[in-house]
Amino acid sequence: MSQILCVIPSRIGSTRLKRKPLALLAGKTMVQRTYEAARTCSAFAEVVVATDSDEIADVIKKCGGNVIMTDSAIETGSDRVAFVAGLYPEMEIIANLQGDEPFVRQEMLTALVQPYLNGERPEMTTLANPLDFAHQYQSSDMVKVIVDKNHNAIYFSRSPIPYQREIIENIPVYHHQGMYAFTREFLLVYTKLPQLPLELSEKLEQLRALEHGYKIRVCTTEHKTLEINTPEELAQAQVLAENYWPAT
């Protein structure tokens, strides 16, 4: 079985929600909740938080977690993950879980890496759940992904895809969730690929792989997490957290 490393990139300088990783959810920071959720997945041989923040590092160290300090000049989460992957040559598969996913379930993380657990070697995998057509199909806030018959991604978009000239049941379109796993070899290639027009237009970094001719296996789950990018979404998460992690 492939050795799988989970890297959680976490930076304190979020543009939309300041100091987001340190926001409290039922008494613990968001980044600690995410780290602890990742640790519940038995498929991961190791879980590491990659950060340029001493404050985030201190939080993870105090809960007994593993931290790798990264240069603040590293621009993207994927680059931060690739840097950490370079320090773990024994790890064959690298999962990228953003530090603002405190509600992620172990079943979701297992689904993300299931092809590798089955002995397959897709260059890259990602996660998606059934799309709520009534509320999400037209929303530019929801990233959609359409897949081929082998569940490889055809395209990701914020726009409604595909265009429904004729209403067809069971269209293979899903709500994309921004979790990824890579073979170690492909991750190191991926982060060196130049950005091309589709990625720059949609502002979706996963399109870089498709534009360069690589495949992304889309793994599905019935579950979804709560996106936390605004003060309103954080307030919603804090209310949910009180029931999700009741006080003991």
N, C-alpha and C positions, 0 to 999 in steps of 0.2 A: 504493500500500500504506500502511496506517495506521502511524503512528509509535508504537512501543510502549516504554513506560518500565516497568522492573521496579524496584519498591521493596521493600527488605528491612527491615521494622521489627524492631528488636532492642533489648531492654531488659535491664538487668543484674539487676533485682530480681524474678526469677522466684520465685513462691511455692513451687512444688513442688521445684525444683532450683536452689539458690542459684548465682548467677554462671554459669549454664548457657552463655551465648554464648562465654565465655572458657575453657570446658573444652577440653582438648587431645585431638585426634584425630590420631594418627600425626604428632605434632610441630607441628601447626597448630591454631589455635583453631576451634571449631565455626562461629563467624560468618564467619571467613575462608574455611573450606571451602565454606560456603553461597554466599558471594559469588563465589568462583571457579567453582562449579558453574553459577551463573546466567550468568556471563560466557561460558560455552560455548554458550549458546543464541543463534544468529545472528538470531533474530526480534526480539531486544531491541536497540533503538537505544541504550539507556543503562541501566545498573544502578546504583542508589544505595542505600546503607545509611542508614536513618533511626534515629537513636538519641539518647537523652538522657545517654549515658555517655561521658565523656572517654576511658575505658579502651578501650571498643569502638571509638570513633572513631580512636584512635591505632593500633589493630591494622589497621584498614582502610586508613588513610592510609599506613602503612608498607609495605603490599603494593601500593600504587599505586592504591587504590580511591577511589571517590567517596563522600563522607559529607555528610549534612545533619543538623545538630544540631536537635533538637526539644525543646519544653518538657516537663519532667518531669510537668507537670500534665495532659498529654494522656493520657486513660485507656486507649484501646484501640489495637491495631495498625492497625485500619482508619482511625481518626482520624489516626494518625501518617502513614499512606500518603496520605490525602487532603490533609494539610498540604503534603507534598512535591509532590503533583500540582499544587497551586496555584502552585508555583514553576516549573512546566514547561508553560506554556499551549500549546506547540507539540505536545505529546504527546497523541494521540487516545485511546490505550488504556493503562490502568494495570494492571500485574500486581502482585499482593501475594503475596510469597514469605516465609514466616516464617524468622527467622534460625536456627531449629533444624532445618533441612532439608539437612544436609551431603551426604546421599547422593542428592539429587535428580538425575535424569538430564536431559540436554538434550532427549531425545525426549519426556519428560513435560512439560517447559515448552513445547515446540513444540505438543504436543497441547492444552495449556491455551488457547493463543491461536489455534489453527488456524481457528476460525470467522472471526476477524478477518482472518487471512491469506487466507481464501477470499473476502473482500469482504463478509461478513455483519456485522451490527451488533447482536448480542444485548446486552442491557443488562449482562449479567453472565455469566461462565462459571466453572465449577469443574471439578475433576478427580476421577475415581473409577476404581477397578480392580475386576476380578471378585471377588465375595465368596466367601470360603471358608466354605461353609455349615456344614461339620462343626465348625469351631472358632470362627467369628465371628458366626454368625447370632443366637445367644442371648446374646452378650457385650455388656454395657452399655458396655464400653470401646471398642467399635467402632461408629462412626457409620455408619448405613446410609442410602442414598438410593434412592428408587424414582422411576422416570422414565416419562414418557408416550411415545407412539410417535414423537415428534419429539425425544426425548432432553432434554426440559425437565424439571426436577425437579418432582415432585408433593409430596414430603415428605422431610425428613431426621429421623432419630430414633436414639436410643441403644437403643430397644426393637427386638425382631424385627418387621420390617415386610416385606410385608403379613402379616396373620394367615393361615395356610394351612389354611383349612377343608377344602380339597381340594388335594392335591399336584399342582402344575402345573409342567411343565418350562419352562425358559427364562424364569423370572420376571424382569422387569427391575429387579432390586435389586442394588446395588453397595456396595462399601466406599468411603466418602467420604474423600478426602484434602483437607486444609484449605489448598488453594491456590486463588486467585481471580484473575480479571481482570475489569475493568470498562471501559465507555466512560467517558471522563473526566467527561462530563456526569452520568452516573448515579452515579458514585462520590461526587460532591459532593452529590447528592440523598440517597443512601443513608445517609451518615453523619449526616444531620440527621433521619432518620426516627425517631420514638419507638419504644421497645421495647414489644412487645405480649405477651399471655399465653403464646403458644406458645414464643417465644424465651426468655422468663423461666423457663418450666417446664423446657424441655429444656437450657437453657444453651448454645444453638447460635445464634450471631449470624446465620448465613445465613438462618434462618427469618424474620428481619425483612423481607427482600425479599419472600418468598412471602406473608407475612401482609398486606403492603401491596399485594398484587396484581401484583407484578413477576415476571418469569420469570428463571430461572437455567438456562442451557444446561449440561448435564453432559457433559463430554468424557471419553472413556475411554482408558485405557492398560493394558497388561499388567503394567506395573511398579508397584512400591510402595516407599515409603521406610520407614525404621525410625523409629518414634516414640520421642522421647527426652524423657521427663518425670520419670523417677525415677532414683535412683542405680544401680539394677539395670540399667535400660535404657541408662544411660550406660556402665556397665562392658561391656555387650554391644556397644555401638557402638565402644568403644575396641578391643575384640578384632577386630571386623569391619574397622575402619580399617586395622589393620596389614597385612591382605591386600588391601584395597581401594586403598590408597595405599602400596605397598611402598617401602621406603627405596631411594634411588638413590645 
